[in-house]
Structures are given as structure tokens and as C-alpha cells.
Amino acid sequence: MSKIKKLNPEAIGLIMIIVAAFSASIYQPYSQILTGDNFSIYLFGMFAFLGSTVFCLILFITQFFLTMKDKGKRNYLHGFKEYLYTFLSGISSVGANLFLLTAMNFARASEVSLITNLEVIVTMMFAKFLFRQKVAFYNWFAAPLIVSGAILLTFDFSADTVKFSYGLLFALGSCICWPLENNFSQLVSHRNPVQITGIKHCISFVVDMIFAFSLGHRVTQFKGPLEAFGIGAFSLGFVFILYVLAQKRIGAARASALYSLAPFLGSFIYLLVTKTVPQWNFYLGASLIFSGQLLIIVMTLRNSKKKSEEKKKTDTVKEEGS
């Protein structure tokens, strides 16, 4: 019997990030598919983040006992500043989630998922004008494609008169909050990711619960909360583990680029499950957004490969010199 060739760490990382993107894409469409008059979308968000929090708690406890003999590996948050950054990251995450759920309360998840690609543009603007960072030239070519595609999606051509879908503006709110969350998370990225994610998702759960109950929403069934709990544990908690493991194998740039496929998968899942036939502007808008994202993905992967090869050459020269 011939031996099966083992996959190298890079191949495993690529598989992990693709599975992570698919798993993450489930949250948005199913938050709309599984909700209605008896189970609001805000209650869905509450139970989803509860599921993720419990998942992270189980991992945290497991990690705690596995590192009893080597406590240095725990790498917990330390000091007021680090807890503050984590809290601010959690609040930004809450804002993004509430904007996202509100958007799906007024618009189809297929359009909302695609609109969230604007996060790339907002992140780029923050980097350029707020943090004075260098922005890769290809982003400026991709930006008009993504923005024009998103604008097309905000209009409804089904009636005699063209209508603007104001609900999709809430999705833009999410795109503003996510870069803030990422920047605060970056400040504590050297700390235990399980602890940080658990704290952030616990904050989201508590705020979502307060928000839902303050609106008068009540839990009147068992099936909805259980489904939301499971989806949250899978598409918010499990995804986090896959992403972190994939990032270690293929690098942050490539992981982020491939993970950006999630909104497209989410939109496709919604259309497939609900058997919705989109209008013509959906196909054109989706094509423009995909073209812009594809340009960013291809160029990011290319630059990442180039940097990796340059690093190998540098390391080889150092080894030969020594």
C-alpha cells in the first residue's frame, strides 16, 4: 500500500482558513432565516454570542488545566491598559453586531453580506488619513469597484419607482465599527486570544441581552435560542480557533485575504436556502464588489509570497555567512 503524502503546514493552513470563511459565513444568513415574529433577530444575536462565550470559556478552562505546569504559556491580559483596550474592542464589536442585526431587520441578508465588504474601504481610509499609514496602490483601484457595487445594492428596482434601501446604511455602521475593533485588538494581539475573544463576546452577549429586552423582546420558544446558541458556538467561537491556527501557518496577510471570501459565501447561502431570485442590480453590484475584492486578494497573496521568498533568501545568506 502506497504511503499517503502528508500535507505540509501551509496546505493545512489554507484548508483551515477556507473552512473558517465558510463557517463564519453562516452567521449572517441564518440570523435572518431563523428569526421572525416569535424570535427576534436581536435575541438571535444574544444567544449566538452566549454560545460563543461558552465555547471560549470551555477552551479557557481546558487551557488553564493543560498549562498548570507551565503557567507562562497562558499569557493572560496584564494591567489596566490591556483590559481597557480589550473592553474598547468589545464595545466596538457590540456596535458592529447591533448595526449588522438592524440592517438585516430591514434588508435581505444577501445584500447585507455583500455590503460588509466596505469594511476594506473604511479600514483603508482609517489607515491613510487617521493613522497616516501607507496604503498599497492596488487598494485605490479596488476601492471604486467595491464602492460602486455597494451603491448599486442599496437601490430597489422591484417597484415602479426606484427606492433607496435605508436599512443597508446600518451595514455601513458595522463597517466603521469593525476597523476600530481590529485596531484595539491589535494592541493586545500578543496576549491570550481565547481570553480576549471570550471577554469581547461576553460583552456582546450582555449588551445584546439588555438591548433586546429593553425593546420588549421575550423568549417564547426553545428551538430558536438553541439554534442560535449552536450557530454562535460554531460560526463565532469555532471560527476564531481555526483563524488563529491558520494565521500561524500561512501568515496574517494571506489569512485575512482568504477570509474576506466569507461575505460572498454568506450571500450565496442565503440565496440558496431561501430560493430568492435577486434583481439585476444584485448581479452587477456583486460582480463589481467581487472584482475589487479579487484584486485585493490576488495582490495580497502575491506580495505575501514575495516577502516570504525574500525572507528565506535573507535567512539563507545569514546561515552561509555564519
C-alpha positions as CSV (number, residue, x, y, z in Angstrom):
1,M,0.0,0.0,0.0
2,S,1.4,3.3,-1.0
3,K,2.1,5.9,1.7
4,I,-0.2,8.9,1.7
5,K,1.8,12.1,1.4
6,K,1.3,14.3,4.4
7,L,0.1,17.8,3.9
8,N,2.6,20.5,4.8
9,P,1.7,23.1,7.4
10,E,0.9,25.7,4.7
11,A,-1.6,23.4,2.9
12,I,-3.3,22.7,6.3
13,G,-3.4,26.4,7.0
14,L,-5.1,27.1,3.6
15,I,-7.7,24.4,4.3
16,M,-8.3,25.8,7.8
17,I,-8.9,29.4,6.6
18,I,-11.3,28.3,3.8
19,V,-13.2,26.2,6.4
20,A,-13.2,29.2,8.7
21,A,-14.5,31.6,6.0
22,F,-17.3,29.1,5.2
23,S,-18.2,28.6,8.9
24,A,-18.2,32.4,9.5
25,S,-20.5,33.0,6.5
26,I,-23.3,31.0,8.2
27,Y,-24.0,33.6,10.9
28,Q,-25.4,36.4,8.8
29,P,-27.9,34.5,6.5
30,Y,-29.2,32.3,9.3
31,S,-29.6,35.2,11.7
32,Q,-32.4,36.2,9.3
33,I,-33.6,32.8,8.2
34,L,-34.2,31.5,11.7
35,T,-35.8,34.7,13.1
36,G,-39.3,36.1,12.8
37,D,-42.3,37.3,14.9
38,N,-41.7,34.6,17.6
39,F,-37.9,35.0,17.8
40,S,-36.4,38.4,17.1
41,I,-33.1,38.9,15.3
42,Y,-31.7,40.7,18.4
43,L,-32.5,37.6,20.6
44,F,-30.7,35.6,18.0
45,G,-27.6,37.8,18.4
46,M,-27.8,37.5,22.2
47,F,-27.9,33.7,22.1
48,A,-25.3,33.4,19.4
49,F,-22.8,35.4,21.5
50,L,-23.8,33.4,24.5
51,G,-22.9,30.2,22.5
52,S,-19.5,31.7,21.5
53,T,-18.8,32.9,25.1
54,V,-19.5,29.4,26.5
55,F,-17.3,27.9,23.8
56,C,-14.4,30.2,24.7
57,L,-15.0,29.5,28.4
58,I,-14.6,25.8,27.8
59,L,-11.4,26.4,25.9
60,F,-10.1,28.7,28.5
61,I,-10.7,26.2,31.3
62,T,-9.2,23.4,29.3
63,Q,-6.2,25.6,28.5
64,F,-5.9,26.5,32.2
65,F,-5.5,22.9,33.3
66,L,-3.2,21.9,30.4
67,T,-0.8,24.7,31.4
68,M,-0.7,24.0,35.2
69,K,3.0,23.1,34.9
70,D,3.9,25.9,32.6
71,K,1.9,29.0,33.6
72,G,4.0,31.2,31.3
73,K,2.2,29.8,28.3
74,R,-1.1,31.3,29.5
75,N,-0.1,34.8,28.6
76,Y,-3.1,36.4,30.2
77,L,-4.0,40.1,29.9
78,H,-2.0,42.2,32.3
79,G,-2.5,45.7,33.6
80,F,-5.3,48.3,33.3
81,K,-4.4,49.4,29.8
82,E,-4.7,45.9,28.3
83,Y,-8.1,45.3,29.9
84,L,-9.2,48.8,28.7
85,Y,-8.1,48.0,25.1
86,T,-10.0,44.7,25.3
87,F,-13.1,46.4,26.6
88,L,-13.0,49.1,23.9
89,S,-12.6,46.3,21.3
90,G,-15.6,44.6,22.8
91,I,-17.7,47.8,22.7
92,S,-16.7,48.3,19.0
93,S,-17.7,44.7,18.4
94,V,-21.1,45.3,20.1
95,G,-21.7,48.3,17.8
96,A,-20.8,46.3,14.7
97,N,-23.1,43.5,15.7
98,L,-26.1,45.7,16.5
99,F,-25.7,47.6,13.3
100,L,-25.5,44.4,11.4
101,L,-28.6,42.8,13.0
102,T,-30.5,46.1,12.5
103,A,-29.5,46.1,8.8
104,M,-30.8,42.6,8.4
105,N,-34.1,43.6,10.1
106,F,-34.7,45.9,7.1
107,A,-32.9,44.3,4.2
108,R,-32.1,40.9,2.8
109,A,-29.0,39.1,4.3
110,S,-27.7,38.5,0.7
111,E,-27.3,42.3,0.2
112,V,-26.1,43.0,3.7
113,S,-23.4,40.3,3.5
114,L,-22.0,42.0,0.3
115,I,-22.3,45.5,1.7
116,T,-20.0,44.5,4.6
117,N,-17.1,44.3,2.0
118,L,-17.0,48.1,2.5
119,E,-15.0,47.3,5.7
120,V,-12.0,47.1,3.4
121,I,-12.5,50.6,2.2
122,V,-13.1,52.0,5.7
123,T,-10.0,50.3,7.0
124,M,-8.0,51.8,4.1
125,M,-9.3,55.3,4.9
126,F,-8.5,54.9,8.6
127,A,-5.0,53.7,7.8
128,K,-4.4,56.6,5.3
129,F,-6.0,59.6,6.9
130,L,-6.2,58.7,10.6
131,F,-3.1,56.6,11.3
132,R,-1.0,58.1,8.4
133,Q,-0.1,54.6,7.2
134,K,1.0,53.6,3.7
135,V,-1.8,52.1,1.6
136,A,-0.9,49.7,-1.2
137,F,-1.5,51.1,-4.7
138,Y,-3.9,48.3,-5.7
139,N,-6.4,49.2,-3.0
140,W,-7.0,52.5,-4.8
141,F,-8.0,50.5,-7.9
142,A,-10.2,48.1,-6.0
143,A,-12.0,50.8,-3.9
144,P,-14.1,52.3,-6.8
145,L,-15.3,48.8,-7.8
146,I,-16.3,47.9,-4.3
147,V,-18.0,51.3,-3.6
148,S,-19.9,51.4,-6.9
149,G,-21.1,47.8,-6.4
150,A,-22.3,48.6,-2.8
151,I,-24.1,51.7,-4.1
152,L,-26.0,49.6,-6.7
153,L,-27.1,47.2,-4.0
154,T,-28.7,49.9,-1.9
155,F,-31.4,50.5,-4.6
156,D,-34.6,48.5,-5.0
157,F,-35.8,48.3,-8.6
158,S,-38.6,45.9,-8.0
159,A,-41.4,48.5,-7.8
160,D,-42.4,51.1,-10.5
161,T,-40.3,53.7,-8.8
162,V,-36.7,53.1,-7.7
163,K,-36.4,53.0,-3.9
164,F,-33.4,53.5,-1.7
165,S,-32.8,50.8,0.9
166,Y,-32.1,52.8,4.1
167,G,-31.6,49.6,6.1
168,L,-28.4,48.9,4.3
169,L,-26.9,52.1,5.8
170,F,-26.8,50.2,9.1
171,A,-24.4,47.7,7.4
172,L,-22.1,50.6,6.8
173,G,-22.2,51.3,10.5
174,S,-20.8,47.8,11.0
175,C,-18.0,48.5,8.5
176,I,-17.0,51.6,10.6
177,C,-17.0,49.7,13.9
178,W,-15.0,46.6,12.7
179,P,-11.8,48.5,11.9
180,L,-12.0,50.2,15.3
181,E,-12.4,46.7,16.9
182,N,-9.4,45.4,14.9
183,N,-7.2,48.3,15.9
184,F,-7.9,47.9,19.6
185,S,-7.5,44.1,19.3
186,Q,-4.1,44.6,17.6
187,L,-2.9,46.4,20.8
188,V,-3.3,43.2,22.8
189,S,-2.7,40.7,20.0
190,H,0.3,39.4,21.9
191,R,-1.9,38.2,24.7
192,N,-4.1,35.0,25.1
193,P,-6.6,35.1,22.2
194,V,-9.0,32.8,23.9
195,Q,-9.3,35.1,26.9
196,I,-9.6,38.2,24.7
197,T,-12.3,36.7,22.5
198,G,-14.2,35.3,25.5
199,I,-14.3,38.8,27.1
200,K,-15.4,40.5,23.9
201,H,-18.1,38.1,23.1
202,C,-19.3,38.1,26.7
203,I,-19.7,41.9,26.4
204,S,-21.6,41.5,23.2
205,F,-23.9,38.9,24.9
206,V,-24.7,41.2,27.8
207,V,-25.3,44.3,25.7
208,D,-27.4,42.4,23.2
209,M,-29.5,41.0,26.0
210,I,-30.1,44.5,27.5
211,F,-30.9,45.8,24.1
212,A,-33.3,43.0,23.2
213,F,-35.2,43.0,26.5
214,S,-35.4,46.8,26.5
215,L,-37.2,46.6,23.2
216,G,-39.7,44.2,24.8
217,H,-38.5,41.1,23.1
218,R,-39.1,37.9,25.1
219,V,-38.0,34.3,24.7
220,T,-41.2,32.3,24.0
221,Q,-39.7,29.1,22.5
222,F,-36.8,26.7,23.0
223,K,-35.8,25.8,19.4
224,G,-34.8,29.3,18.3
225,P,-32.4,30.0,21.2
226,L,-30.9,26.6,20.9
227,E,-30.2,27.0,17.1
228,A,-28.7,30.5,17.7
229,F,-26.5,29.1,20.5
230,G,-25.2,26.4,18.3
231,I,-24.6,28.8,15.3
232,G,-22.8,31.2,17.7
233,A,-20.5,28.5,19.1
234,F,-19.7,27.3,15.6
235,S,-19.6,30.4,13.4
236,L,-18.2,32.8,16.1
237,G,-16.3,30.6,18.5
238,F,-15.0,27.7,16.4
239,V,-14.1,30.1,13.6
240,F,-11.9,32.0,15.9
241,I,-9.8,28.9,16.7
242,L,-9.5,28.0,13.0
243,Y,-8.5,31.5,12.1
244,V,-5.8,31.8,14.7
245,L,-4.3,28.4,13.8
246,A,-4.4,29.2,10.1
247,Q,-2.8,32.6,10.7
248,K,0.2,30.9,12.3
249,R,0.6,28.6,9.3
250,I,0.1,31.0,6.4
251,G,0.6,34.4,7.9
252,A,-1.7,37.3,8.8
253,A,-1.9,38.8,5.3
254,R,-2.9,35.6,3.4
255,A,-5.3,34.6,6.2
256,S,-7.1,38.0,6.1
257,A,-7.3,37.9,2.3
258,L,-8.8,34.5,2.0
259,Y,-11.1,35.1,5.0
260,S,-12.7,38.0,3.1
261,L,-14.5,35.4,1.0
262,A,-17.0,34.9,3.9
263,P,-19.4,37.7,2.8
264,F,-19.8,36.2,-0.7
265,L,-20.4,32.7,0.8
266,G,-22.9,34.2,3.2
267,S,-24.8,35.9,0.4
268,F,-24.8,32.6,-1.7
269,I,-26.0,30.5,1.3
270,Y,-28.9,32.9,1.8
271,L,-30.0,32.8,-1.8
272,L,-29.6,29.0,-1.9
273,V,-31.6,28.3,1.2
274,T,-34.4,30.9,0.7
275,K,-34.5,30.3,-3.1
276,T,-34.6,34.0,-3.6
277,V,-34.2,35.3,-7.2
278,P,-32.3,38.7,-7.0
279,Q,-32.8,41.7,-9.2
280,W,-30.4,42.6,-12.0
281,N,-28.6,45.2,-9.8
282,F,-27.6,42.5,-7.3
283,Y,-25.7,40.5,-10.0
284,L,-24.0,43.7,-11.3
285,G,-23.2,45.0,-7.8
286,A,-21.9,41.6,-6.6
287,S,-19.7,41.3,-9.7
288,L,-18.2,44.7,-9.1
289,I,-17.6,44.0,-5.4
290,F,-16.1,40.6,-6.2
291,S,-13.8,42.1,-8.8
292,G,-12.5,44.6,-6.3
293,Q,-12.0,42.0,-3.6
294,L,-10.4,39.6,-6.0
295,L,-7.8,42.3,-7.0
296,I,-7.0,42.8,-3.3
297,I,-6.8,39.1,-2.6
298,V,-4.6,38.3,-5.6
299,M,-2.2,41.2,-4.9
300,T,-2.1,40.5,-1.2
301,L,-1.2,36.8,-1.8
302,R,1.4,37.8,-4.4
303,N,3.1,40.3,-2.1
304,S,2.9,37.8,0.8
305,K,4.6,35.2,-1.3
306,K,7.3,37.7,-2.4
307,K,8.1,38.8,1.1
308,S,8.3,35.1,2.2
309,E,10.7,34.3,-0.6
310,E,12.8,37.4,0.3
311,K,12.9,36.3,4.0
312,K,14.1,32.8,3.0
313,K,16.9,34.3,0.9
314,T,18.0,36.6,3.7
315,D,18.0,33.7,6.2
316,T,20.0,31.6,3.8
317,V,22.6,34.3,3.3
318,K,22.9,34.7,7.1
319,E,23.3,31.0,7.6
320,E,26.0,30.8,4.9
321,G,27.8,33.8,6.4
322,S,27.9,32.3,9.8
